[in-house]
Amino acid sequence: MRELILLRHAHAEIASMGQADLDRPLSAQGLAEAEAAGSWLKSQNLVPDCVLCSPARRTRETLEAVLGVVGYVEQRVEDAIYEATPGALIALADAMPESERLMLVGHNPGLEQLAALLHSGQTGEYRGMPPGGVAVLALPSGRALEPGIARLSAFWWP
C-alpha cells in the first residue's frame, strides 16, 4: 500500500498592489497552521519520503514550516503544481512510483478535486480543503492512479 498526502498551503497574506500571486507569503496565522500540520503529521507517523511542492511562496513557506517539525525529507519544487488540474496532479504522482509516501503541497481547487476524484471517482461533489488542511489517501501498490482507486485514510485541518 502506498500513501499520497495532499497538503494545502496555509493562510497567506492578501496580495498587495502589484504583487504577483506567486509571491504572497504566509500570514502569521498561516505559519501557525503550517507548524500545526507538521505536528499532526509527525504524531500520526505520516512523514513523507518525498515532497513535490508548488513554486508559490506560500506553499514553499508552508512546507518549510512542516519540515521544521518533521525533519528534512527529499523535496523538489514542481512548477506544474501551481494552478494544476487533478489530471496534472495525478500525472505528477504517477511519475513517482518508487515513493511509498509522497506528499504534494499545493492549492485549491486542484487538491480538493484530486482527493475527491481518487476517493469517489468524481470531482463535482467535494466539500473543500481548508488552508493548512491535510488529506491522506491510501493507494494500492503497483497500480497507476485512476478515479476511485484510493481510500481516504485521514483528513485533518487546523
N, C-alpha and C positions, 0 to 999 in steps of 0.2 A: 504494500500500500504506500502510495506517495501522498504528500500533502502540498497544497497550494495555499499560501497565506496571502490574503489581499489586505493591504493597509492603505486606507485613505489618508491623505495628508491631514494634519491637524488644522485648527483655525488659523487663518492668515490675516494679515492686515489688508485693509481695503487699498486698492491701488491709488497712489497719489497722482496728481495731474501729470500726464505724460509718462508715467511709469508703465513699463510693459508688464503684462500679466505674469510672464515667466519670472519676473524679478520681485514678486511680492513675498516678503518674509513672513515667518510665523509671528503671531501676536504672543503676548505673554501667556495668555490662556492656552494658545496652541502649543507652546513649549511645554507647559504643564501636562497637557493632554498626551503629547508625544512621549514624555517620560513615563506617564501612567501606562501607556500602551506597552512600552518596553518592560515595565514591571509585571504587567499581566502576562506577556509572552514568556518572560523568564519563569514566573510562578507556575505556568502551565507546561513547562519544559517544551516550548514551541520555538526554540531558537532556530532560525533558518540556516541552511548550509550555504545558500546563495541568495543574493538580493539583486533584483533589477529595479532601478529607480528612474522615475521621470526626471528630466533636466530642470524642472521648475525649482526655484529656490525653496519654496515652501515644502516640497517633497524631500529635497535633499536635507533641509534642516530637520524635518520630521525623522528621517532615517538616522541622522547624526544623533539626535536625542535618544532614539530607541537603542542604537548601538552603544551609547554611553552607559546604558543599563545592562544590556545582554552581552556585551563584548563584541569584539571585531569578528566579522564574517566576510566571506568573499562578496564583493559587490561591484556593480557597474551601472553607470548612467546609461539609460536606453532612451534615445530621443523619441522613438516610436510610441512610448507610453503616454506622452503628452497629447491630449485630445484623442486618445485611441478608442476605437470601437471594440466591442467584445471579440470580434473575429481577429483583430490585430493582436489583442492581448493573448488569445488562445495560441496564435502562431508563435508569439514570443515564448510562452510557457512550453509549448510543444518542442521548441528548439533546444530545451534544456532537460532532456530525458534522464540525464545522469544525476540530476539534483533530486534527492529524496524529499527535501523540504524547501521548496522555492517560495520566496516572498516577492510580490510585486508591490511597489509603492507608487501610488498614482492618484487619479482623480475620478470624480463622478462626472457624468453618469456611467462612464465605461466600467468602473469596478463593480458598481452595484448591478449593472446589467450582466456582467460576466458571471457574478455569483449566482444570479437568478438563472441564467442560461445553463450553466454547468449543473446546477442543482435540479431545476424543474424542467429544463428544456425550453423555457420561454423567457423573454426579456421584458414583456409588457406589463407584468404584474409584480414588480419589485416594490419593496417598501422603503427603500432608501438605505444609505450607509452614511452615518453622521461623520463629521470631521473627526479624525483620530480613530475611527472605527476599524475593527479587525474582523474579517471573515476567514475561517479555516475550512478548507474543503478537502475531504479525503477522496483520493483518486486511485483507481486500480493501477497497479504497476504494469508497465509494458504495453499500455494501450494509448493511442492518440486521444487527445481531448475532443469531446464532442458533446452536444447538448444532452443534458440529463445523466451524464456519466458519474457525477460527483455526489457525495453525501456531505451536507453541511454539518461539520462536527463541532463547531464552536462559533459564536458570534459575540463580540464584546465591543462596547463603546464607552468613552469616558463620561 
